[in-house]
Amino acid sequence: MHPIEGSIYSSTCIFPLLFFHHPCLVFLIKIDLCIKAYWGHDGYDYPGAGDWYHHVHHVKYNCNYGSSNMPFDWMFNLYDQGLDVWEE
């Protein structure tokens, strides 16, 4: 993860403080962010939370930059189903 992307990703747990929520909520959100990042990159669909779309991004590095439910990769011709990944 790029340092700027990591900083933005990690700083999202601070937003509840802007709305005067309890400080423990910041720690719970931070724990959730760390667990979701780990599950999304563990390489398994189950029991983790990763998906094939994200796995193809890590194998090829030049496609599937967004999430699978957003059409931007398809719009900018960066979408790849990863059918040839099985052959490697």
C-alpha positions in Angstrom: 0.0 0.0 0.0 1.3 3.4 -0.9 2.1 5.6 2.2 -0.4 8.2 1.3 -3.1 5.6 0.7 -2.2 3.9 4.0 -2.4 7.2 5.8 -5.8 8.0 4.4 -7.0 4.4 5.1 -5.8 4.5 8.7 -7.1 8.0 9.4 -10.7 7.1 8.8 -10.9 5.9 12.4 -10.6 9.5 13.5 -13.8 10.7 11.9 -16.0 9.6 14.9 -14.1 12.1 17.1 -15.4 14.9 14.9 -18.9 14.0 15.8 -18.2 13.7 19.6 -18.4 9.9 19.8 -16.8 7.9 22.5 -13.0 7.6 22.1 -13.2 3.8 22.4 -15.1 3.8 19.1 -11.9 5.0 17.4 -10.0 2.0 18.7 -12.7 -0.4 17.7 -12.8 1.0 14.1 -9.0 0.8 13.9 -9.1 -2.8 14.9 -11.8 -3.5 12.3 -9.7 -1.7 9.6 -6.6 -3.8 10.4 -8.6 -7.1 10.4 -10.4 -6.3 7.2 -7.1 -5.4 5.5 -5.6 -8.7 6.6 -8.6 -10.7 5.5 -8.8 -9.0 2.2 -5.2 -9.9 1.4 -5.0 -13.5 2.8 -5.6 -15.1 -0.6 -8.7 -17.0 0.4 -12.3 -16.3 -0.4 -13.4 -18.2 2.7 -12.9 -17.9 5.7 -11.3 -14.6 4.7 -12.9 -11.7 3.0 -10.8 -11.6 -0.2 -12.2 -12.0 -3.6 -11.0 -13.2 -7.0 -11.2 -9.7 -8.4 -8.7 -8.4 -5.8 -6.5 -11.5 -6.2 -6.1 -10.9 -10.0 -5.0 -7.3 -9.2 -2.1 -8.6 -7.0 -1.1 -11.2 -9.7 -1.1 -8.8 -12.7 -0.6 -5.3 -11.1 -2.1 -3.5 -14.0 -5.8 -4.2 -13.7 -8.7 -4.2 -11.2 -7.7 -1.2 -9.2 -11.1 -0.5 -7.8 -13.6 -2.8 -6.1 -15.6 -5.3 -8.0 -18.9 -3.5 -7.5 -17.7 -0.2 -9.0 -17.7 0.2 -12.8 -14.6 2.4 -13.2 -12.2 -0.4 -14.1 -14.7 -1.4 -16.8 -15.1 2.2 -18.0 -11.4 2.8 -18.3 -10.7 -0.6 -19.9 -8.7 -1.9 -16.8 -11.0 -4.8 -16.0 -9.6 -8.3 -16.2 -11.4 -11.5 -15.3 -8.2 -13.3 -14.7 -9.0 -16.3 -16.8 -5.3 -16.8 -17.6 -4.2 -16.7 -14.0 -5.2 -20.3 -13.6 -2.6 -21.3 -16.3 0.3 -19.8 -14.3 
